[in-house]
Amino acid sequence: MQILIAIIIGAIFACALYMMLRRSIVKLIMGLALLGHAANLLIFSAGGLARARPALVAPGASSPPIPYADPVPQALILTAIVISFGVLAFMMVLVSRAHDAVGTDDIDEFTSTDR
């Protein structure tokens, strides 16, 4: 199962990099979103994949029973999701304003606004 998830995460990273190398600013944003999702999945899988094993300590025990899912990567991912949503919302507004100014979503055409 770990190998399959590693391959899927690698494929998502590859798709994200491919989309980020395109000339369209919209594809750049979609690539950045995919890159964020792939990074979240990587952190989640690094924390260990234990099915139906919460990290709850029973009364009188000093640690949870092994195997258990580590809650720290899950908390980091929740924070990363909120931050990436805010960044993507800002980028979408920025691209919308840039498209209104330039009239295209081609990255090479944005250099005409520098003059």
SELUM-929046 format. One record per residue (C-alpha): x, y, z; residue in one letter. Coordinates in steps of 0.1 Angstrom, whole numbers, plus 5000, padded with zeros to 4 digits. Layout:
[tordren [X Y Z] 'a'],
...
END
This chain:
[tordren [5000 5000 5000] 'm'],
[tordren [5029 5024 5008] 'q'],
[tordren [5044 5018 4973] 'i'],
[tordren [5011 5026 4956] 'l'],
[tordren [5006 5058 4975] 'i'],
[tordren [5042 5068 4968] 'a'],
[tordren [5037 5063 4931] 'i'],
[tordren [5004 5083 4932] 'i'],
[tordren [5021 5111 4950] 'i'],
[tordren [5050 5111 4925] 'g'],
[tordren [5025 5112 4896] 'a'],
[tordren [5007 5142 4912] 'i'],
[tordren [5040 5160 4916] 'f'],
[tordren [5048 5153 4880] 'a'],
[tordren [5015 5166 4868] 'c'],
[tordren [5019 5197 4889] 'a'],
[tordren [5053 5204 4875] 'l'],
[tordren [5041 5199 4840] 'y'],
[tordren [5012 5223 4845] 'm'],
[tordren [5035 5249 4861] 'm'],
[tordren [5058 5248 4830] 'l'],
[tordren [5029 5257 4807] 'r'],
[tordren [5026 5292 4793] 'r'],
[tordren [4991 5298 4807] 's'],
[tordren [4988 5316 4840] 'i'],
[tordren [4956 5296 4848] 'v'],
[tordren [4975 5263 4844] 'k'],
[tordren [5002 5277 4866] 'l'],
[tordren [4977 5283 4894] 'i'],
[tordren [4962 5248 4889] 'm'],
[tordren [4997 5233 4890] 'g'],
[tordren [5005 5251 4923] 'l'],
[tordren [4972 5238 4937] 'a'],
[tordren [4982 5203 4927] 'l'],
[tordren [5016 5208 4941] 'l'],
[tordren [5001 5217 4975] 'g'],
[tordren [4978 5187 4974] 'h'],
[tordren [5008 5164 4966] 'a'],
[tordren [5028 5179 4995] 'a'],
[tordren [4999 5174 5018] 'n'],
[tordren [4996 5137 5008] 'l'],
[tordren [5034 5133 5012] 'l'],
[tordren [5032 5146 5048] 'i'],
[tordren [5002 5125 5055] 'f'],
[tordren [5018 5093 5043] 's'],
[tordren [5051 5101 5061] 'a'],
[tordren [5030 5102 5094] 'g'],
[tordren [5021 5065 5089] 'g'],
[tordren [4990 5050 5075] 'l'],
[tordren [4972 5031 5102] 'a'],
[tordren [4936 5022 5095] 'r'],
[tordren [4911 5027 5122] 'a'],
[tordren [4937 5033 5149] 'r'],
[tordren [4933 5066 5166] 'p'],
[tordren [4961 5079 5188] 'a'],
[tordren [4941 5077 5220] 'l'],
[tordren [4957 5067 5253] 'v'],
[tordren [4936 5044 5274] 'a'],
[tordren [4931 5052 5310] 'p'],
[tordren [4960 5039 5330] 'g'],
[tordren [4983 5034 5300] 'a'],
[tordren [5014 5056 5292] 's'],
[tordren [5011 5054 5254] 's'],
[tordren [4986 5045 5227] 'p'],
[tordren [4986 5009 5214] 'p'],
[tordren [5009 5004 5184] 'i'],
[tordren [5002 5008 5154] 'p'],
[tordren [4985 5042 5156] 'y'],
[tordren [4981 5072 5134] 'a'],
[tordren [5003 5101 5143] 'd'],
[tordren [4981 5132 5149] 'p'],
[tordren [5009 5158 5143] 'v'],
[tordren [5011 5154 5105] 'p'],
[tordren [4973 5155 5104] 'q'],
[tordren [4973 5188 5123] 'a'],
[tordren [5000 5202 5100] 'l'],
[tordren [4980 5192 5069] 'i'],
[tordren [4949 5210 5082] 'l'],
[tordren [4969 5241 5087] 't'],
[tordren [4984 5238 5052] 'a'],
[tordren [4950 5234 5036] 'i'],
[tordren [4937 5266 5052] 'v'],
[tordren [4968 5285 5042] 'i'],
[tordren [4969 5271 5006] 's'],
[tordren [4932 5280 5002] 'f'],
[tordren [4939 5316 5011] 'g'],
[tordren [4969 5318 4988] 'v'],
[tordren [4950 5302 4959] 'l'],
[tordren [4921 5327 4964] 'a'],
[tordren [4946 5356 4963] 'f'],
[tordren [4962 5342 4932] 'm'],
[tordren [4929 5338 4914] 'm'],
[tordren [4920 5375 4922] 'v'],
[tordren [4954 5386 4911] 'l'],
[tordren [4952 5367 4878] 'v'],
[tordren [4917 5380 4872] 's'],
[tordren [4930 5416 4876] 'r'],
[tordren [4960 5409 4854] 'a'],
[tordren [4937 5393 4827] 'h'],
[tordren [4916 5425 4828] 'd'],
[tordren [4947 5446 4823] 'a'],
[tordren [4964 5426 4796] 'v'],
[tordren [4936 5407 4779] 'g'],
[tordren [4952 5373 4778] 't'],
[tordren [4965 5346 4802] 'd'],
[tordren [4997 5340 4783] 'd'],
[tordren [5027 5346 4806] 'i'],
[tordren [5048 5360 4778] 'd'],
[tordren [5023 5387 4771] 'e'],
[tordren [5025 5401 4807] 'f'],
[tordren [5059 5417 4798] 't'],
[tordren [5040 5443 4778] 's'],
[tordren [5028 5458 4810] 't'],
[tordren [5064 5466 4821] 'd'],
[tordren [5069 5492 4794] 'r'],
END
